[in-house]
């Protein structure tokens, strides 16, 4: 039950941050495109700075959402003794 609650917290944080980090779903898809494209190709097409910013946004969104889930995993048992049993 603790794992499910932690995953839920991580998904909730991801949903909240999605609205803050990305403008809309198309912006998210563009970030994924740049993330998968690679450094060399973005340098050749002249999109190096946009690539860096979009890659940073994806990384921060994933890292903060994951950290929220991990923190919930370790902190929820202290707050709710029922979840640790």
C-alpha positions as CSV (number, residue, x, y, z in Angstrom):
1,X,0.0,0.0,0.0
2,X,2.9,2.3,0.7
3,X,4.3,1.8,-2.8
4,X,1.0,2.7,-4.4
5,X,0.6,5.8,-2.3
6,X,4.2,6.9,-3.2
7,X,3.5,6.3,-6.9
8,X,0.3,8.3,-6.6
9,X,2.2,11.2,-5.0
10,X,4.8,11.1,-7.7
11,X,2.1,11.2,-10.4
12,X,0.3,14.0,-8.7
13,X,3.5,16.0,-8.5
14,X,4.2,15.2,-12.2
15,X,0.7,16.5,-13.1
16,X,1.1,19.7,-11.1
17,X,4.5,20.3,-12.6
18,X,3.3,19.6,-16.1
19,X,1.1,22.6,-16.0
20,X,4.0,24.7,-14.7
21,X,6.8,23.5,-16.9
22,X,5.1,22.9,-20.3
23,X,2.7,25.3,-22.0
24,X,0.5,22.5,-23.5
25,X,0.8,18.9,-24.7
26,X,2.3,20.1,-28.1
27,X,5.1,21.8,-26.1
28,X,5.7,18.5,-24.3
29,X,5.9,16.6,-27.6
30,X,8.4,19.1,-28.9
31,X,10.5,18.6,-25.8
32,X,10.4,14.9,-26.3
33,X,11.4,15.3,-29.9
34,X,14.5,17.4,-29.0
35,X,15.3,15.0,-26.2
36,X,15.4,12.1,-28.6
37,X,17.1,14.1,-31.4
38,X,20.6,14.3,-29.9
39,X,23.3,17.0,-29.6
40,X,24.9,16.6,-33.0
41,X,21.7,16.8,-35.1
42,X,20.5,19.8,-33.2
43,X,23.8,21.5,-33.7
44,X,23.6,20.9,-37.4
45,X,20.1,22.2,-37.7
46,X,20.9,25.4,-35.6
47,X,18.5,24.5,-32.8
48,X,21.2,24.0,-30.1
49,X,19.9,26.4,-27.5
50,X,16.3,25.2,-27.9
51,X,17.6,21.6,-27.6
52,X,19.4,22.5,-24.3
53,X,16.4,24.2,-22.8
54,X,13.9,21.5,-23.8
55,X,16.2,18.7,-22.5
56,X,16.6,20.6,-19.2
57,X,12.8,21.0,-18.8
58,X,12.2,17.3,-19.4
59,X,15.0,16.3,-17.0
60,X,13.8,18.6,-14.3
61,X,10.2,17.4,-14.7
62,X,11.1,13.8,-14.4
63,X,13.6,14.3,-11.6
64,X,11.4,16.4,-9.4
65,X,8.4,14.1,-9.9
66,X,10.5,11.0,-9.1
67,X,11.9,12.8,-6.0
68,X,8.4,13.5,-4.9
69,X,7.6,9.8,-5.0
70,X,10.7,8.8,-3.3
71,X,10.3,11.4,-0.5
72,X,6.7,10.2,-0.1
73,X,7.9,6.6,0.3
74,X,10.2,7.5,3.1
75,X,8.0,10.2,4.8
76,X,4.5,8.7,4.7
77,X,5.2,6.0,7.3
78,X,6.3,8.7,9.7
79,X,3.1,10.6,9.1
80,X,0.7,7.7,8.9
81,X,1.7,4.7,11.0
82,X,-1.1,2.6,9.3
83,X,0.8,2.6,6.0
84,X,4.0,1.1,7.4
85,X,2.3,-2.1,8.6
